[in-house]
Amino acid sequence: MTDLRTAPPPIPRTVWIASGVMALGGFLGNMDASIVALGLESMRDSLGVELVAIQWVATAYLLGLSAALPLTPWLGHRFGAGRLWLGALAAFLLTSVACALAPDAVTLIGFRAVQGMAAGVMVTAGQTVIGLAVGPERLGRTMGTLALVVGLAPVVGPSVGGFLLAHFSWPVLFWLNVPIGLLAFGLALRYVPRGDRQQPPPVDWRGLALVSLGLPLLVYALTELGAPGPLRVVLAAVGAAAMGVFTWWSLRTPHPVLRLRLAARPVMGSALVSVLLGGAGMFGAVLLLPLWFQLRLGAGTAESGVLLAPMGLATTVFVFFAGRLTDRHGGGTVALAGSLVVLASTVPLPWFGPETPMWLVQAVLLVRGAGLGLSIMPASTAAYASVGAAELGHATALVNIVLRVGGALGGAVCVIVLSAGLGAGPATGFGWAFAVLVALCVLGSAATAWLRRADRSSTVDAKA
């Protein structure tokens, strides 16, 4: 079958500026998540609490972010996606100030949960604004640029955070958000389209209650599933049950909080499966690779971070090029190529040991980083391009929910398998864990092949 796509149309300057503002907001939320982890020990010492308690500063942010995703489509219709994004950015700034001024750990954790909710709304509303502004034919380039800027946050954040903590106390990590956020807010007032206000259907309170309970509980339980004790398993079961009931209800109510029926469409369904498996493999590797460097290859903690940096940079660079390729060849084609590259570069990892030259390890990881940049973002873009303007808010929410559930699931499975195998030695433990990672990559490649077929079929139908 020949590719019936034509050269993608140009993107107006004003749209590029609006996309850049969205990217700045995404950078802010991602940087905050990456640098606050560095300050947990300083917070613990300053506020006089145990490390187990202060870790909720990071966990509350994750749970708040997950809880906010389902209601974002309704809010976007009610107020307009651009206005919603501006409100979320303002809330993020206000809670940053509140976190910096928090007098105790309980107050800090509470404000972090609200800050996470604001960040979750910013992510989905920002993607909706971009999708509405550019249309499906130009979505890849703008999403690629957004992902490039946002992807720099975990690279820049720890360095900046480490420098600030060496000279100031932990509140400076939250004060850092203020000038960046004010810059983004000022630019957004001028360049970001507000979106149309619509009269949305009544809120599906029953579905909202189920997903607001089930999704954060499931994400948290999966993230902590490798910890000892049965509580995490119970929480995971309760979260999964709530999400199951939510799915059943959403498919039967006329105005669900999330339009799960979108997943029945070939492109959307295959894209969601691709994102789920891609997220599982990506976040599973995020947990495995630092431990692999330390326990298997003999690197130190600081050295492991340095050795992993090139892979992250490769992902950031290639996600930019992936956007341009997606507009020209389709998200399914690019995602399939990226998934196969990730698979090919994951297969050798179980065979590497202390005697393996580090240049070879780095070369394989660089290739893997490039594959990651070419896989998940194009699959997400294919999902967004397959729906109409009225459905775009639901599509962005679904993709982000699936990505987080997949990441939590992949990380939990990899850590559990690694823990079970380490008793027989690092070679066995990481051999088992990387085998799981390879299996996830195989399934991910199959899903992106399905996505490519569905994406090309939809292009043929559109041209007919």
C-alpha positions as a printed NumPy array, in Angstrom:
array([[  0.   ,   0.   ,   0.   ],
       [  1.37 ,   3.399,  -0.892],
       [  1.493,   6.248,   1.612],
       [ -1.213,   8.717,   0.583],
       [ -0.006,  11.51 ,   2.869],
       [  1.069,  14.784,   1.327],
       [  3.625,  17.284,   2.537],
       [  2.356,  18.764,   5.823],
       [  1.176,  22.391,   5.742],
       [  3.223,  25.14 ,   7.436],
       [  2.468,  26.253,  10.982],
       [  1.754,  29.957,  11.61 ],
       [  4.112,  31.921,  13.841],
       [  1.402,  32.649,  16.407],
       [  0.686,  28.94 ,  16.781],
       [  4.389,  28.227,  17.328],
       [  4.472,  30.866,  20.062],
       [  1.363,  29.435,  21.724],
       [  2.914,  25.951,  21.555],
       [  6.088,  27.315,  23.114],
       [  4.079,  28.766,  25.997],
       [  2.371,  25.398,  26.515],
       [  5.799,  23.777,  26.482],
       [  7.047,  26.236,  29.104],
       [  4.164,  25.264,  31.373],
       [  4.874,  21.575,  30.848],
       [  8.547,  22.183,  31.548],
       [  7.598,  23.875,  34.813],
       [  5.492,  20.954,  36.033],
       [  8.052,  18.34 ,  34.987],
       [ 10.969,  20.255,  36.505],
       [  9.104,  20.659,  39.781],
       [  8.557,  16.912,  40.026],
       [ 12.238,  16.193,  39.309],
       [ 13.844,  18.7  ,  41.677],
       [ 11.571,  18.309,  44.707],
       [ 12.814,  14.731,  45.135],
       [ 16.285,  16.169,  45.741],
       [ 15.033,  18.251,  48.651],
       [ 13.244,  15.505,  50.604],
       [ 16.1  ,  14.991,  53.032],
       [ 16.393,  18.743,  53.631],
       [ 12.626,  18.939,  54.202],
       [ 12.724,  16.001,  56.604],
       [ 15.482,  17.578,  58.671],
       [ 13.921,  21.052,  58.664],
       [ 10.359,  19.954,  59.469],
       [ 11.375,  17.264,  61.951],
       [  9.567,  14.239,  60.511],
       [ 10.504,  10.738,  59.433],
       [ 11.637,  10.017,  55.881],
       [  8.599,   7.767,  55.334],
       [  6.32 ,  10.728,  56.063],
       [  8.194,  13.287,  53.977],
       [  8.143,  10.986,  50.951],
       [  4.453,  11.829,  50.741],
       [  5.541,  15.235,  49.433],
       [  6.392,  13.432,  46.173],
       [  3.587,  10.859,  46.387],
       [  0.856,  13.456,  46.996],
       [  1.889,  15.274,  43.835],
       [  1.573,  12.062,  41.794],
       [ -1.811,  11.21 ,  43.293],
       [ -3.145,  14.725,  42.795],
       [ -2.023,  14.688,  39.174],
       [ -3.773,  11.359,  38.555],
       [ -6.973,  12.474,  40.295],
       [ -7.286,  15.633,  38.169],
       [ -7.081,  13.975,  34.756],
       [-10.646,  12.589,  34.44 ],
       [-12.487,  15.893,  35.033],
       [-10.33 ,  17.906,  32.629],
       [-12.49 ,  17.243,  29.503],
       [-15.643,  18.531,  31.229],
       [-13.832,  21.606,  32.555],
       [-12.356,  22.268,  29.114],
       [-15.83 ,  22.307,  27.53 ],
       [-17.221,  24.478,  30.302],
       [-14.552,  27.179,  30.357],
       [-12.531,  26.671,  27.148],
       [ -9.254,  24.752,  27.05 ],
       [ -7.097,  27.886,  27.005],
       [ -8.85 ,  29.454,  29.99 ],
       [ -8.588,  26.159,  31.848],
       [ -4.856,  26.012,  31.171],
       [ -4.413,  29.585,  32.421],
       [ -6.371,  28.778,  35.584],
       [ -4.312,  25.642,  36.182],
       [ -1.069,  27.591,  35.744],
       [ -2.275,  30.234,  38.205],
       [ -3.186,  27.484,  40.698],
       [  0.228,  25.884,  40.202],
       [  1.935,  29.2  ,  40.982],
       [ -0.192,  29.892,  44.063],
       [  0.4  ,  26.414,  45.463],
       [  4.122,  26.771,  44.788],
       [  4.14 ,  29.849,  47.036],
       [  2.02 ,  28.007,  49.596],
       [  4.442,  25.06 ,  49.588],
       [  7.414,  27.366,  50.078],
       [  5.697,  28.973,  53.078],
       [  4.328,  25.732,  54.579],
       [  5.03 ,  25.617,  58.344],
       [  4.801,  21.842,  58.746],
       [  4.865,  18.592,  56.788],
       [  1.08 ,  18.025,  56.797],
       [  0.422,  21.442,  55.265],
       [  3.178,  20.918,  52.726],
       [  1.796,  17.532,  51.662],
       [ -1.706,  18.974,  51.309],
       [ -0.544,  21.807,  49.073],
       [  1.552,  19.371,  47.025],
       [ -1.582,  17.334,  46.296],
       [ -3.343,  20.457,  45.005],
       [ -0.233,  21.415,  43.039],
       [ -0.254,  17.984,  41.43 ],
       [ -3.891,  18.452,  40.427],
       [ -2.994,  21.758,  38.786],
       [ -0.136,  20.068,  36.935],
       [ -2.441,  17.301,  35.692],
       [ -4.904,  19.836,  34.314],
       [ -2.051,  21.769,  32.658],
       [ -0.833,  18.658,  30.844],
       [ -4.143,  17.626,  29.311],
       [ -5.526,  21.141,  28.726],
       [ -2.25 ,  22.219,  27.104],
       [ -2.303,  19.3  ,  24.687],
       [ -5.933,  20.063,  23.886],
       [ -5.132,  23.727,  23.161],
       [ -2.357,  22.698,  20.768],
       [ -4.516,  20.101,  19.032],
       [ -7.333,  22.574,  18.479],
       [ -4.933,  25.249,  17.212],
       [ -3.01 ,  23.225,  14.622],
       [ -5.292,  20.42 ,  13.431],
       [ -4.299,  16.788,  12.81 ],
       [ -2.002,  17.439,   9.817],
       [  0.391,  19.625,  11.842],
       [  0.052,  18.024,  15.255],
       [  3.26 ,  15.982,  15.146],
       [  5.601,  18.959,  14.821],
       [  4.009,  20.912,  17.642],
       [  3.786,  17.887,  19.937],
       [  7.407,  17.047,  19.14 ],
       [  8.51 ,  20.544,  20.095],
       [  6.427,  20.372,  23.272],
       [  7.962,  17.015,  24.194],
       [ 11.464,  18.345,  23.472],
       [ 11.099,  21.251,  25.899],
       [  9.296,  19.219,  28.565],
       [ 11.859,  16.42 ,  28.205],
       [ 14.674,  18.792,  29.105],
       [ 13.194,  19.32 ,  32.579],
       [ 14.517,  16.076,  34.15 ],
       [ 17.939,  16.885,  32.679],
       [ 18.07 ,  20.526,  33.806],
       [ 16.055,  20.202,  37.018],
       [ 18.376,  18.061,  39.16 ],
       [ 21.411,  20.179,  38.275],
       [ 19.653,  23.445,  39.123],
       [ 18.056,  21.946,  42.222],
       [ 21.357,  20.568,  43.475],
       [ 23.03 ,  23.958,  43.055],
       [ 20.218,  25.792,  44.872],
       [ 20.143,  23.311,  47.757],
       [ 23.883,  23.769,  48.217],
       [ 23.32 ,  27.478,  48.958],
       [ 19.717,  27.799,  50.196],
       [ 17.062,  25.879,  52.126],
       [ 14.407,  23.676,  50.51 ],
       [ 11.707,  26.4  ,  49.985],
       [ 13.853,  27.786,  47.156],
       [ 12.83 ,  24.749,  45.082],
       [  9.252,  26.053,  45.078],
       [ 10.17 ,  29.731,  44.733],
       [ 11.972,  28.774,  41.51 ],
       [  8.577,  28.076,  39.921],
       [  7.387,  31.65 ,  40.374],
       [  9.485,  33.594,  37.812],
       [  9.159,  30.85 ,  35.195],
       [  5.422,  30.584,  35.776],
       [  4.895,  34.341,  35.655],
       [  6.744,  34.481,  32.336],
       [  4.547,  31.704,  30.936],
       [  1.397,  33.362,  32.283],
       [  2.269,  36.733,  30.76 ],
       [  2.957,  35.211,  27.356],
       [ -0.18 ,  33.081,  27.565],
       [ -2.399,  36.116,  28.157],
       [ -1.298,  37.41 ,  24.762],
       [ -0.776,  34.339,  22.61 ],
       [ -2.81 ,  31.378,  23.926],
       [ -6.317,  31.06 ,  22.409],
       [ -8.945,  30.854,  25.134],
       [-11.142,  28.295,  23.419],
       [-14.908,  28.243,  23.044],
       [-17.168,  28.077,  26.055],
       [-19.771,  25.359,  25.653],
       [-22.614,  24.06 ,  27.743],
       [-21.345,  20.621,  28.758],
       [-23.672,  17.814,  29.812],
       [-24.315,  17.319,  33.536],
       [-21.336,  16.012,  35.488],
       [-21.309,  12.24 ,  35.798],
       [-20.8  ,  12.347,  39.555],
       [-20.954,   8.586,  40.015],
       [-18.323,   7.966,  37.36 ],
       [-16.198,  10.831,  38.667],
       [-16.284,   9.413,  42.191],
       [-15.3  ,   5.949,  40.971],
       [-12.391,   7.113,  38.802],
       [-11.209,   9.689,  41.358],
       [-10.95 ,   6.877,  43.913],
       [ -9.774,   4.086,  41.654],
       [ -7.166,   5.788,  39.471],
       [ -4.967,   7.4  ,  42.182],
       [ -5.308,   4.297,  44.341],
       [ -4.303,   2.022,  41.471],
       [ -1.349,   4.192,  40.41 ],
       [ -0.08 ,   4.501,  43.999],
       [ -0.529,   0.821,  44.783],
       [  1.244,  -0.276,  41.605],
       [  4.094,   2.16 ,  42.263],
       [  4.564,   0.726,  45.758],
       [  3.705,  -2.88 ,  44.909],
       [  7.276,  -4.085,  45.371],
       [  7.342,  -2.9  ,  49.001],
       [  6.855,  -5.524,  51.739],
       [  3.446,  -6.139,  53.266],
       [  0.   ,  -7.036,  51.887],
       [ -1.431,  -3.484,  52.042],
       [ -0.218,  -2.559,  48.55 ],
       [ -1.845,  -5.642,  47.048],
       [ -5.123,  -4.804,  48.776],
       [ -4.968,  -1.198,  47.565],
       [ -4.182,  -2.352,  44.025],
       [ -7.159,  -4.722,  44.114],
       [ -9.498,  -2.006,  45.402],
       [ -8.219,   0.455,  42.801],
       [ -8.573,  -2.066,  39.995],
       [-12.098,  -2.977,  41.156],
       [-13.127,   0.696,  41.257],
       [-11.737,   1.215,  37.759],
       [-13.575,  -1.889,  36.568],
       [-16.883,  -0.59 ,  37.898],
       [-16.079,   2.823,  36.413],
       [-15.542,   1.233,  33.004],
       [-18.816,  -0.702,  33.261],
       [-20.715,   2.431,  34.275],
       [-19.091,   4.684,  31.669],
       [-20.101,   2.373,  28.836],
       [-23.737,   2.532,  29.919],
       [-24.314,   6.137,  30.9  ],
       [-25.16 ,   8.636,  28.1  ],
       [-22.761,  11.356,  29.313],
       [-19.731,   9.716,  30.972],
       [-16.985,  11.769,  32.566],
       [-14.591,  10.05 ,  30.13 ],
       [-15.695,   8.758,  26.728],
       [-14.235,   5.272,  26.967],
       [-16.076,   4.303,  23.779],
       [-13.369,   6.182,  21.88 ],
       [-11.132,   3.188,  22.588],
       [-13.346,   1.059,  20.324],
       [-12.122,   2.998,  17.287],
       [ -9.197,   1.221,  15.608],
       [ -6.676,   4.077,  15.684],
       [ -7.531,   5.233,  19.202],
       [ -7.681,   1.717,  20.629],
       [ -4.376,   0.629,  19.114],
       [ -2.752,   3.917,  20.14 ],
       [ -3.873,   3.477,  23.752],
       [ -2.476,  -0.059,  23.866],
       [  0.783,   1.206,  22.338],
       [  1.047,   3.99 ,  24.917],
       [  0.215,   1.583,  27.775],
       [  2.937,  -0.889,  26.787],
       [  5.404,   1.826,  25.792],
       [  4.932,   3.526,  29.157],
       [  5.352,   0.207,  30.963],
       [  8.63 ,  -0.484,  29.183],
       [  9.944,   3.055,  29.566],
       [  9.244,   3.43 ,  33.29 ],
       [ 10.286,  -0.144,  33.994],
       [ 13.689,   0.68 ,  32.509],
       [ 13.829,   3.938,  34.501],
       [ 13.781,   1.849,  37.677],
       [ 15.982,  -0.999,  36.434],
       [ 18.868,   0.781,  34.71 ],
       [ 20.268,   2.769,  37.689],
       [ 20.232,  -0.408,  39.807],
       [ 21.792,  -2.361,  36.925],
       [ 24.687,   0.067,  36.695],
       [ 25.293,  -0.157,  40.437],
       [ 24.63 ,  -3.821,  41.268],
       [ 25.657,  -5.494,  38.014],
       [ 28.198,  -3.199,  36.332],
       [ 29.81 ,  -1.858,  39.519],
       [ 29.195,   1.874,  39.028],
       [ 28.658,   4.291,  41.911],
       [ 25.423,   6.165,  42.551],
       [ 26.622,   9.484,  41.127],
       [ 28.379,   7.743,  38.237],
       [ 25.164,   5.907,  37.34 ],
       [ 23.341,   9.19 ,  36.905],
       [ 26.075,  10.497,  34.625],
       [ 26.076,   7.307,  32.552],
       [ 22.313,   7.431,  32.06 ],
       [ 22.237,  11.091,  31.012],
       [ 23.165,  10.478,  27.328],
       [ 20.219,   8.112,  26.865],
       [ 17.833,  10.75 ,  28.248],
       [ 19.323,  13.392,  25.964],
       [ 18.966,  11.08 ,  22.957],
       [ 15.288,  10.594,  23.794],
       [ 14.775,  14.348,  24.072],
       [ 16.494,  15.074,  20.749],
       [ 14.787,  12.314,  18.772],
       [ 11.308,  13.146,  20.045],
       [ 11.749,  16.487,  18.264],
       [ 12.513,  14.764,  14.954],
       [  9.71 ,  12.278,  15.597],
       [  7.205,  15.115,  15.409],
       [  8.278,  16.062,  11.913],
       [  8.323,  12.455,  10.77 ],
       [  4.852,  11.92 ,  12.224],
       [  3.329,  14.755,  10.195],
       [  4.889,  13.334,   7.027],
       [  4.518,   9.564,   7.473],
       [  1.904,   9.087,  10.203],
       [  2.181,   8.324,  13.901],
       [  1.773,   4.576,  13.457],
       [  4.692,   4.233,  11.045],
       [  7.051,   6.285,  13.214],
       [  5.942,   4.573,  16.435],
       [  6.517,   1.14 ,  14.904],
       [ 10.035,   2.076,  13.8  ],
       [ 10.795,   3.467,  17.252],
       [  9.399,   0.402,  19.027],
       [ 11.536,  -1.938,  16.923],
       [ 14.634,   0.145,  17.726],
       [ 13.803,  -0.034,  21.45 ],
       [ 13.322,  -3.8  ,  21.194],
       [ 16.59 ,  -4.345,  19.303],
       [ 18.55 ,  -2.278,  21.838],
       [ 16.949,  -3.987,  24.853],
       [ 17.713,  -7.574,  23.792],
       [ 21.505,  -7.332,  24.45 ],
       [ 21.183,  -5.865,  27.96 ],
       [ 20.831,  -9.189,  29.881],
       [ 24.112, -10.369,  28.353],
       [ 26.149,  -7.351,  29.479],
       [ 28.265,  -7.705,  32.617],
       [ 31.17 ,  -6.052,  34.46 ],
       [ 33.554,  -7.11 ,  31.675],
       [ 31.506,  -5.374,  28.937],
       [ 33.245,  -2.243,  27.579],
       [ 31.422,   0.845,  28.78 ],
       [ 31.515,   2.372,  25.294],
       [ 29.415,  -0.555,  24.058],
       [ 26.931,  -0.165,  26.902],
       [ 26.641,   3.548,  26.153],
       [ 26.217,   2.954,  22.419],
       [ 23.324,   0.531,  23.005],
       [ 21.666,   2.889,  25.485],
       [ 21.994,   5.811,  23.067],
       [ 20.203,   3.76 ,  20.414],
       [ 17.56 ,   2.832,  22.974],
       [ 17.064,   6.495,  23.873],
       [ 16.588,   7.356,  20.21 ],
       [ 13.975,   4.601,  19.89 ],
       [ 12.077,   5.873,  22.913],
       [ 11.956,   9.324,  21.355],
       [ 10.467,   7.835,  18.19 ],
       [  7.843,   5.624,  19.837],
       [  5.505,   6.979,  22.534],
       [  4.929,  10.551,  21.334],
       [  3.964,   9.542,  17.748],
       [  1.509,   6.988,  19.134],
       [ -0.079,   9.675,  21.316],
       [ -0.225,  12.069,  18.372],
       [ -1.962,   9.44 ,  16.234],
       [ -4.6  ,   9.121,  18.947],
       [ -5.195,  12.88 ,  19.078],
       [ -5.302,  13.218,  15.295],
       [ -7.966,  10.512,  15.021],
       [-10.702,  12.374,  16.919],
       [-12.737,  15.503,  16.338],
       [-12.389,  18.8  ,  18.17 ],
       [-15.23 ,  17.999,  20.579],
       [-13.536,  14.734,  21.583],
       [ -9.957,  15.97 ,  21.851],
       [-10.147,  16.715,  25.588],
       [-11.302,  13.163,  26.266],
       [ -8.54 ,  11.768,  24.044],
       [ -5.769,  13.688,  25.836],
       [ -7.109,  12.609,  29.226],
       [ -7.318,   8.951,  28.177],
       [ -3.791,   8.898,  26.754],
       [ -2.31 ,  10.494,  29.877],
       [ -4.206,   8.135,  32.187],
       [ -3.102,   5.082,  30.22 ],
       [  0.513,   6.301,  30.168],
       [  0.596,   6.656,  33.953],
       [ -1.087,   3.331,  34.63 ],
       [  1.264,   1.62 ,  32.189],
       [  4.293,   3.256,  33.783],
       [  3.24 ,   2.233,  37.279],
       [  2.457,  -1.321,  36.134],
       [  5.722,  -1.762,  34.23 ],
       [  7.796,  -0.423,  37.1  ],
       [  6.043,  -2.684,  39.62 ],
       [  6.436,  -5.848,  37.531],
       [ 10.116,  -5.196,  36.781],
       [ 10.986,  -4.472,  40.419],
       [  9.101,  -7.534,  41.697],
       [ 10.835,  -9.832,  39.204],
       [ 14.218,  -8.265,  39.96 ],
       [ 13.727,  -8.714,  43.713],
       [ 12.748, -12.35 ,  43.237],
       [ 15.822, -13.071,  41.139],
       [ 18.48 , -11.174,  43.092],
       [ 18.654, -13.979,  45.648],
       [ 20.438, -16.033,  42.987],
       [ 22.793, -13.162,  42.177],
       [ 22.745,  -9.925,  40.157],
       [ 23.217, -11.731,  36.837],
       [ 20.109, -13.846,  37.414],
       [ 18.025, -11.049,  38.892],
       [ 18.697,  -8.61 ,  36.077],
       [ 18.46 , -11.382,  33.509],
       [ 14.904, -12.07 ,  34.632],
       [ 14.003,  -8.388,  34.872],
       [ 15.372,  -7.578,  31.423],
       [ 13.507, -10.586,  30.034],
       [ 10.3  ,  -8.944,  31.277],
       [ 11.421,  -5.689,  29.659],
       [ 12.057,  -7.483,  26.353],
       [  8.598,  -9.079,  26.549],
       [  7.034,  -5.65 ,  27.074],
       [  8.969,  -4.37 ,  24.04 ],
       [  7.746,  -7.269,  21.897],
       [  4.148,  -6.598,  22.898],
       [  4.684,  -2.876,  22.333],
       [  6.02 ,  -3.516,  18.834],
       [  2.994,  -5.665,  18.042],
       [  0.699,  -2.897,  19.285],
       [  2.415,  -0.259,  17.159],
       [  2.184,  -2.557,  14.123],
       [ -1.56 ,  -2.692,  14.778],
       [ -1.57 ,   1.104,  15.132],
       [  0.297,   1.536,  11.828],
       [ -2.228,  -0.633,  10.018],
       [ -5.178,   1.225,  11.556],
       [ -3.571,   4.618,  10.909],
       [ -2.876,   3.853,   7.242],
       [ -6.382,   2.44 ,   6.764],
       [ -7.898,   5.629,   8.163],
       [ -5.738,   7.686,   5.808],
       [ -6.976,   5.667,   2.822],
       [-10.594,   6.107,   3.935],
       [-10.068,   9.869,   4.346],
       [ -8.583,  10.145,   0.849],
       [-11.291,   8.037,  -0.775]])
